[in-house]
Amino acid sequence: MELRHLRYFLVVAEELHFARAAEILGIAPPTLSVQIRELERQLQAQLFVRTKRSVALTSAGRDFVVQAQAVLARFDQAIDVGRRAGRGELGRVEIGYVGSAVFGGILQQQISAFRQRWPQASVHAREWPMDQLADAVEEGKVDIAFLRMPLPLGPALQSHVLLRDRFCLALPGDHALASVTDATAVRSRALAQDAFILPEQELGSREVWRRGGFEPRSVSRPGGLLAVLAEVSVGAGVAVVPGVLTSVVTLPNVCYRALAGAPLVSEVAAVFRRHERAPAVRNMIAAIRASKPVQLHAVPGH
């Protein structure tokens, strides 16, 4: 039994006239009669009562109409779902991110725009340790990662910068440098005697050490940015953090100051597989690639 048998049967059941049904279907009446007899033979049931003047459904025929309509409707639905999935309107996108992507609003903007355009696609996002994200994308555990660059990427991965920021200094409120005005930039060498709390992206901290010509007295690596600021707030040390934090995170006993010298640029980027196959993921990657980087300069003293 094939789907055409069901379609032929339903047209005949609607018209109750073989010649008219054959004309609608675009086939010859004898061919239609053969197809219906074949269907009845497979079902081992008579579906129509035929006379020279009329055609009527049998009791079995009336019951089969309901089932045939349900089968064709389910088939059409499956075809529609398959086509929409192929266009990326359905499917699931797994996103991994670090705190910077949330604080800068990049994660929210990209997911919101994607959901507005493809509302029936599923997006699942969770925070990851930054040093695990690139491997997670390459291994297929994550489809798109939002992280702070630079980060070594394998040849199978690509990145697109979504936010450009600059590093600044976070220090305890009772630190000697906290008493200077907000407009006063802190020179790197003034931090030579401080302990440093390192965020996951250590680039800014290491550049401060290089500029100041010193190695830090001690370092700790508590994890994400909020954990870093928590240690700063209890006086454990100072931290070089993304400038976006100055406008979105306020903690007791934490002050932000600009760093003297050329701006230490920091970027948040989306990382994804170079040859992505999943249509929904490809749709989100295309939207990301079309996005221009946001420029942030909310740093005291600038």
Disulfide bonds with the S-S distance in Angstrom:
none
